C-alpha cells in the first residue's frame, strides 16, 4: 500500500505509544522485586516493602508493616491477581507525577518527600 506524498517502497510500520511515566533523564535503577498477590498493579504504581518479607505492595499511608514508606515505582503493569509475581521496579529516576498510582492515604506530597531521599524525583510532564 502506498500513500500520497510518500516515496514508493515505504510502508506504514504501525504506531507506538509514548511511555508517559518517565519525566527526565536522571539515571534510573531498575531491580526485580516480588509484588504481593490479589492485585492488578498498573505501571507507575507506588510500592513499599513489607518488613522482613521481601514482598512489595501498594504503599498505603495507614499501613504499619513497613509498606507505608514509598520505596519504588513499578516499571510496567503486573497482574498479581493469582498470587505474588516478579516485577521490575524503579528505585531511582525522574518520573511523571501524573502517571503514578498512589496507595490509600498518600498524596503526591507525602510520596515526593519519601522519594526525595531515594533519588526518585517527580514532576508533571507537559501536555
N, C-alpha and C positions, 0 to 999 in steps of 0.2 A: 504494500500500500504506500502510495506517495502522497505528500502534502504540498499544496501550493507554496512556493517560495522556499522549499527545502530541496537541496541538491539530490539528484537521483541516487538511489542506493542507500540512503539513510532511512532508518525506520524508527518508529516510536518504541522506545525501550521501557515504557511504563513511567511510573512516578514513584516518589519516595516521600515518606512522612518525616518532617524535621523533628528531631528529639528536642522537645521544649524543656527538658529537665535541666540541661546544662546551661549555665548563665555566663561562664567565663573560663579563662584558661588556667586558673590556679591548678596546680598538679593534683590529679585525682588518684587516690589509693583505693583499689578495689580488692576486697577479700571475700572468700567464700564463707558463708555463715549457714546455720540451720535456723529456719524460721518455724515458729510454733504452728501446730495444726488447727484445723477448724476454721480457717480464714482464707479468703481470696485477697491477696495483697496486690495493690496497684504499684506500678513503677512510681517512685517518689515517696513511698510510704516511709514515715519517720519511725525508726525502730530503736528499741532499747534491749539490753541483755538482762535476762533473769539471773540473779546472783547464783553462782556455783552450778549452773545448769548448762552453760554454753548454748543457750537457746534464746533467740531473738523474737520479740513480739512487738506489736504496735506499742509505742511509748505512750502510756496513759498517765497523766499528771497525778492521779489519785492512787496509783499502784504503790505497793510497799514491798516489792520483791526485787528492786534494782532496775526494773524496766521503765520506771518513771523518769529516768535520765535518758534523754535522747542521745544516741550514740552514732547512728548511721542512717543512710538513705538507701533504700532498695533501688538497684540499678534497672530492674526490669520487673514486669508483672510476674507474680508467683501464685500458683494455685496450690494452696496447702490445705484445701478443704478435707482431704482424706487423711491428713496427718502431717507431721513435720517433714520438711523437704529442704534440700540445699538450695541456696540462692546466692547471688552476687550483690554485695552492698558496698557503697562508697563510704570510706572513713575519712576522707578529706576531699576538698574541692569547692567549687563555686556553683551554686545551684539557683534555679528559678524558684523563688518563694511561692509563686502562684501555681506551681506544678507539684507541690508537696501535698501529701495527705497526712494530716495530723491526727494523733490519737486523742481520746476523750480528755478534755480539760486543758489541753495545750493550746497556746496561741502562737502566732509567728514570733512574738517577743520572747516567750518562755523558751521556745526552741532555739531562737537566734542566740540567746545568752549561753545556753548549754553547748551549742555547736561552736561558738567562737573559740573556746579553749581547745577544741579538737581540730582546728583548722578547716572547719566547714563554714563557708560564707554564703549568705543569702542576699539576693536582690531580685527585684521584679524585672523580667525581660520586657523590652519594649514590644508593643504590638506591631 
